[in-house]
Amino acid sequence: MTVTFPKNVLRGTAISVGIALLATLISSKVDFNVVLLALIFGIGVGNIIKLPQSTTSGIKFSSSFILELSIVFMAFGINYRSFIKLGLESILLIVVTITITLILTKVLARKLKCPGSTGWLVGFGTAICGSSAIAALAPRLAKNQNDIGIALAVVNLYGLLGMLFLPVFASFFLTDVQTSVLLGSTLHAVGNVAGAGFAINDTVGQLAVTIKLGRIALLTPALLLFSATFKNEHQSTRRINIPWYLVAFLIISTVFSIIELPKELLSIFKDISSFLLSIAMAAIGLKIGFKSLFSAGRKGLIFGGILFILLVAFAFILIKIFF
């Protein structure tokens, strides 16, 4: 299992790092998703400024290897113990909603003719944990990095809308416990869940985040299952080829679900993962043209909206039956 480093990566990598630093600075001031901000800035720079050919290898390095490295650091935040503590009903609900979402993803991506790998990336992000899930699956699946940009934008948009409107919807039909389960099992990112839950009250917020962490714990088996079942059309052999970063992800997430790390160290690893992911998204943005983004983005928005509404509907029905 080898990792190759291209020559002359400094210029393109430095541009990507610079954009990520700017996004980090602004995000800390305006409380906006730093990963999405880095992607937006990257798209802006890449379309406004014609970058020299000498930056190409560094941008490619940042959008591939640094993306994979961010996923490795992401593994420190996965904790299977939080999943086991949820109880049988919550675990079954999470597993069923994730399964339904992925099945719907496969069906809708065909029906709506969602371009490239955009549908699978949006579906994976919707099912599990938003941007992090998309980033984790992207190196394995995305042939066109426009798909990654579209998927990130779509998932973050509906995560924000869900954070604003789901608590209002739930207040008419659900108890506090049911609301917690709905928010934790449907919203895209931890920030969305926390924002929606704690806006209602602390009890709803804490339970909703716990449910969400259970979903995140399933990122590892979901990635491994996808790697085992997804057949690359250029791959003639049936041998399962799991990339290095997924092997590292599995080992780290398993070991540190058993061995508890100090919260301070976990926070450092989370910040490292976030910054590396911002660098990768900045680099991906640098390669996305406005024309291709707009032409493919419309279908991605429609697909993501329908998928999210169906997920909420299925989760709502299951919650009313079992909670």
N, C-alpha and C positions, 0 to 999 in steps of 0.2 A: 504494500500500500504506500505509494509515493506521492509527494506533493511537489509540484514543479513551480519554480519562481521565475517569471519572465525577466529578461534583462531590461534595463532602462525604465524602471517602474517609478522612479522618483517624481517626475513632473506630474503625471496623471494622478498619482497617489496624493501628492501634496495639494493639488486642487480639490480633490475629494475630501481630504482632511480639513482644509480651510472652510469649505462649505459646511461640513459637519460641525465645526467649531462655531461658526456664525449661527447655525440653526440651534445649537445648544444654548448659546448666549441669549438669543431672542426668546427661545422657549422658556427659559427660566424667568423672563420678565413678563411674558404674556400668557403663561400656562397653556401652551399649545403643544400637541404631540410632536416631539422632537424628530422622530423618524419620518413622519409625513412632511414636516417642515423641510428637512434635509432633501427629501425627494422633490418637493416643489421648487426649492432653490436650485437644485441640480438641473431640473427641466428648464428653468428660466435661463440659467447661465449657458446651458448647452444650445439653446435656440437663439440666444441673443449674440453670443460670441462664438466665432468660428475658431475652435481650438486646433492647435497645430498637430500634425501627425505624431510628433514625438510624445504626446500625452496618451496615445491610444493604449499602449501596453499597461501603463499605470492605472488607467481607468478600468481596464479589463481585470487587472489584478485586484483592484478594490471591490469590484462588483462580483467577484467570484470567491477568491480565497478569503478575503476579509469578511465577506458574508458568511462563509462556512465557519470561520473562527468565532464570529459573534454567536452562532448557534451552539458551539461548544460551551461558551461561557453561560449561555442561557440555561444549560442543563443543571447548573448549580441551584436554580430556583425551583426545580421540579421536586416535589415531595410526595411520594406514594402514601405516606402515613396519613396525610390530610384526606386522601381519597377513601382510605379504609375506614376512617372515623365517621364518615358521612351517614352510614347506616344503609341497609339494604334498599329501602324505597328510593332514597336519593340517588344511590349508585345506579339502580335500574333505570331511573328517569334520565340520568345523564347519558348512559350507554344507549338507550333507545333514541333520545333526541339527536345524538351525534350520528347514529346509524341512519335515521330517517333523513337527516340533513345531507349526508353523503349520497344516499340513494337518489334523493331529489336533485342533487347536483348533477349526477350522471344523466338523469332523464331530461332535466331542463336545459342543460348545456347543449344537448342534441336538438331539442325542440326549438330553442331560441337561437340556435347556431351561434353560440357565444364563441368569439374568435380565439384560436390558439389554446393555450392553457389557462386563459383568464377564468373560465368557469370553475375549473378544479381549484384554482388558487382562492377564489372568492368563497367557494363552498367549504374548503378546508379552514379558512380563516373564520368564517361564520360558525362552523361547527365547534371549533375548539377555543382559540384564543387570539383572534384578530391578526395584527401585524406579525406577531411572533410566529404563529403557525404558517403564515404565508412565507415568511423568510426561511423557515425551516424546510418547507417543501420545495421552494423555488429552485435551488440548485439541482434538485433531482428531476424536476418536471419542466420548468420553463425553458423553451427553446428561443423565445423572443422576450427580451427584457422589458419591452413595452407592456407585456402581460402582467409583470410584477407591479409596475407603476399603477396600472389601471386597477388591479386587485386591491392594492393598498388604499388607493383613493376611495374605492367603492366601500370597502369594509369599514374604514374610518368614518365615512359619511353616515352610513346606516347605524354604526355604533353610537355616534353623536345623537342622531335623531331618536334612536331607541332610548337613550339615556334621558332625553327630554320628555318623551311622550308615554313610555311604558308605565312610569309611576302614576301618571294621571289615569290611564286606562285601568290599571290594577286597583286603584282606589275605589272604583265603582263595583268591582266584581269579586275581589279577592281579599282574604284575611292577610295579616302581616306575614305569617309564615308562608302562605301561598305566594304572596308577592315576592318574598325573598327567593323562593325557589324559581319563580318565573324570571326574575332579573338575573340570577346566577346561572341559569341554564340556557339563556338566549342571547344576552348582550355580548358583544364581541371582545372587548378588552377589560382587564381588571379595573382600569380607570373609569370605564363606562359603568360597570357594576357598582363600584364604590360611590361614584357621583350620584347615581340614581337611588341606591339603597340608603345612604346616609342622609340624603335630602329628605327622606321620609322620617326615619328615626334611627338611632344607633343599633337597635336590635335587628331591624331589617337589614341594615348595612352590613353588620357582622356576619349574619347568616348567609346573605347573598354572596359575599366575598368568599366564604367557606365553600359554598357550592361551586363557585367559579374556579377556585383552586383545585377542586376535584376534577373539573373539566380539563384544566391545564395538565394535571397529572397523566391524563390519557394521551398527551401529545406524543410521548415516546412510543407506546404500542401502535398508535395510529400511523406514525411515520414508518415504523418497521413493517407494518401490514401493507402500507402503500408501496414500499420498496419491493416487497415480496410479490405483489400482485401486478404492479405497473410494468408493462412490457414495453421497453424502448423499441420503437419501430426500426431502429438501426442495429439492434442487438439480435444476432442470429441464434445465440445459445440460450438455453432455458436456465442456465445457472444464475442464481440470485447474486447480484453484485451490489452489496451495501457499501456506500461511500464512507471514507475515513471519518468524516465529521459525525455521521450517524452512529458509528461504532463508539466514538468518543462520547457522544451524547448519551448513549445507552449506559455505558460504564459509569460515567459521572453521576447521572441521575439515579442509578441504582445504588451506588456506593453511598452517596450523600443523602439518600432517603433513610439509610440505616445509621450512618454516622452524622450526627447533628453538628453543623457548623455554627460558629457564633454569628449573631444577626449582623454585626458590623461587617464581617467578612462577606456574608451573603449580599449585603448592600453594595459593597465594593465590586463584587462580581457582576451584579445587576447593572451597575453604572458602566462597567467596562463593556458588557454585552450591548447595552443601549448605544454607547458611543461608536462601537465597531459597526453596529447595524446602521447607524446614521451615516457613517462613512460609505458603507456599501450602497445605501439608498441614494446618496448624493451622486455616486458614480453611475448608478443605474439611470438616474434622472438625466445625467449628462448625455446619455445615448438615446433618449426618447425625443422624437420629433413631435411638434404640436399637431401636425396633420394626422399622423398615425394614431396619436393619443385620442383625438376627438372622434375619428372615424370608428375606432374600436370601443371607445369609452361609453358610447350611448348604449350599446348592447350589454356592456358590463353593468351599467347602472340599472337597467331594466331587470337583468338577471338577478343581481344582488338584492334588489327591492322585493321581487317576487319570492325569492328564497327566504329572506328574513321574515316576511309576513307569514309564509307557510310554517316556518319554524316556530314562531310565536303562537300560531293557531294550534299546532300539534301539542306544544308544551302546555298551553292553557287547558286543553281538553284532558291531558294526562294528569295535570295538577288537580283539576276539579274532581277527577275520579279517585285519585289515590291520596290526596293530602287534605 
